[in-house]
Amino acid sequence: MTPSIILDPSGENPVSEQYQPVNTEVEFLRFDTSGENLWIAGERLCQWVLSLFKARQMTPKINYSVREAPRERIRRLARAAADVLSLEVVLRAINVMEQNDDEVSLAELLSQMNEQDVWLDSPSPLHAAQWLMTEITGDLAPLAEAQAQDWSRQCEEPLAQIYRTSVSERETVIRQWLNIDCDDTLSKQLGAFPLELSEPFIGEYRSYWGKQLRQTQGGAISSLPTESPNVKHIAEVAYSYFRAKPLSLTHERLARIRFHLRETQRAALDVRVKPPFPKTLTSDVDDEVIRWATDEYLPYRRWQVLFAEEQEYTSQQLAAGFSKWVLEQYPRLTNMDRESIKINLRPNWLVSQLIQQRRVLWVVVDGLNFINHRRLLELLAQTEAEHCQGSRKRFDADSK
C-alpha cells in the first residue's frame, strides 16, 4: 500500500497520530523509504519535497495532499486579525469551527471561546458599555477587535467610535464616559454610563466627584446623574462632603441624594441643613411669641452652635426680645391655669399628681441650654425604652 503524504506549508496544522512528522530534509530522506505516512511541515520543505518528486518523475505516483493553513479558514471570519493570532488561539478556533461544521460566525466563535453573552447582542449604548467592561485575554484581542469593527459598521457615531476602540484602550474610553478625565462629550451624547462599576473605576469615580464637590462648594450635586446605576457612589461622597461642610448643604441638594442614603445618614444631614434666619420678634401675643421661639429662633440657634463655622451675634440679639417678653409676662404666666399656659412653668402640679400614684424622685436640673435640654430628653427617652424592653423580656421569661 502506497504511504500517504500530507504537505502542510503553514506548519500550523496539528499532526495526526497516523503520521510521522517531518521538519527537515534530513528527516525526509531518513523516512522516505520507510513506508510510513509522512507529515511534511513548512512551506520551504514542502516545495523541496515536490521538486524532489518531480525530479524523480514520481509525482503522479505519490499519494499526497496539501493541507490548507488554519489561519486561512479563520481569515474568512476575522480577515487580517487571523495573521496576528497565536497558534494556540488558531487551533482552539479551528476546533470550535469543526465542532460546528464550519457553520459559525465570528460572534458565535467568540461566544464559545470567551463564554460571554456580549458577542451575540446587537449594538446599543448598553451593549457598548458591556463591550468596554468585558474581560478579554490578550490572545483573543485580535478576534474581539475584529468583531467590534463589525459592530461599528452597524451604528452611528459616537457609538461606532467606541466599538473601534482597541482592547488595550477600553479603560480610557470608560473614564471618558464617566467624565473622570473632565470630558463630558460621551455622557452628553449617550447618557450616563449604564453599568455598575468595579475597581479601579469605583475609586476613581468617587475621587472625581469629591473633587467636583470641593471645587463647586457642593454645587456639582445639581448635575447628579440620577439614572446612573453608580449614583450610590456619588451619594456616599456627597454625604461625607456635606457632613463636613454643612454650610454648603441645602434642602434642594439633600433632596438630590436623599433616596440613595441610609436612614442614619439622612438623619445626620437633616440636622445640618441651615434653617431660615429668624425674623425679628414683633408680636407680644403668647401663641405668636412661643411659635417664634420654637419654630424659628431655637432651631436656627441650635444649628448655629453645632455647625456654623462663625457665630452670628445678630441671632442672639434677636433673642433679647423673647427674654424681655418672658420677664415681663412671668408673673402672669405663673398664675395661669395649667390647661392654658403655653410654657412649662408649673411642673409642681404634674409632680403632685404623680406622687399620688407612686414614689417620685424629683431632680431639678437648672441652667441647661436648649441643645443640652433636648439631649437630656433624648437620653431619658432612650433609657426608658430600654428599661421597658428589659422588663418585657423578664416578663416573657417568667411566663415560660
Secondary structure as UniProt FT lines:
FT   STRAND          4..8
FT   TURN            9..10
FT   TURN            17..18
FT   STRAND          20..22
FT   HELIX           25..31
FT   TURN            32..33
FT   STRAND          38..41
FT   HELIX           43..55
FT   TURN            56..57
FT   HELIX           59..61
FT   STRAND          63..66
FT   HELIX           70..78
FT   HELIX           79..84
FT   HELIX           87..99
FT   TURN            100..102
FT   HELIX           106..114
FT   HELIX           117..120
FT   HELIX           125..133
FT   HELIX           138..140
FT   HELIX           141..152
FT   TURN            153..154
FT   TURN            157..158
FT   HELIX           159..163
FT   HELIX           167..169
FT   HELIX           170..177
FT   TURN            178..181
FT   HELIX           185..190
FT   TURN            199..200
FT   HELIX           201..215
FT   TURN            216..218
FT   HELIX           219..223
FT   TURN            226..227
FT   TURN            229..230
FT   HELIX           231..244
FT   HELIX           246..248
FT   HELIX           251..257
FT   HELIX           258..260
FT   HELIX           263..270
FT   TURN            271..272
FT   HELIX           286..291
FT   HELIX           292..297
FT   HELIX           298..307
FT   HELIX           313..334
FT   TURN            338..340
FT   HELIX           347..354
FT   TURN            355..357
FT   HELIX           370..399
//
